[in-house]
């Protein structure tokens, strides 16, 4: 999973869509962000998310990563 996302980030960098950064480290951070958030939410039973809420959360997380300078 890390290698696939890392390759995707590298491709986006080569296309000029993302600034240069360590793509493997970014892939680990990106996936870790999701894992940590949803694991803690489910384990502590803060909230169960429906498909619409999941889509919004995922778009926000992607926005943090892609649009941050």
N, C-alpha and C positions, 0 to 999 in steps of 0.2 A: 504494500500500500504506500509506504514512504517513497519507494523508488518511482512508482507511477506518478505520484503527485509532484515529486521533485523534478521529474522529466517534463511534466506539464509547466511548472514554474520556469524551468530553463527555456523551454520553447517560447513562452510568453516574453521572457527577457530578450531573447534573440529577435523577436518581432517588435520590440520596443514598447510592449504593453506594460511591462513591469520594470522597475529600476533594478540594477544589479544587486544581488545579495546571495548568500549561501543557500541554494535551493533545497538541499537536503535538510539543513537545519530548519528552514522555514516550513518544510513539509511536516517535520516532527512537531514543531510548535503549533501549526495549524490544526493538525489532527488531535494533538494533546488538548488543545483548547476545547474542542467539541467533546472529547472523551471525559474530561474533567467536569465540564458543566453538566452534561446529561447524566453522568454517573452519580454525581453528588445530588442532583435534583431527584433522581429516582430512588437512590438509597435512603435519602433523608425524607422522602415523600413530600417534598415541597410542592410539586405540581406534576401532573401528568399532562404531556403536550399532545394535542391533536395534530393532524396533518397540516392544517392552515397555520397554526402557531409554529410548528417545526419549520415550515417554509420561510416564515418571517424571520425566525432566529437564524437560520442558515444564511439568508440573504444579508442580514446584519453582520454576521461574522465574516462573510466573504468581503463585505464592504470595508470592514476594519482592516483587513489584510491588503486588499487590492488598492484602495484609495488612500491609504496612509502614506505619507511621504517621509 
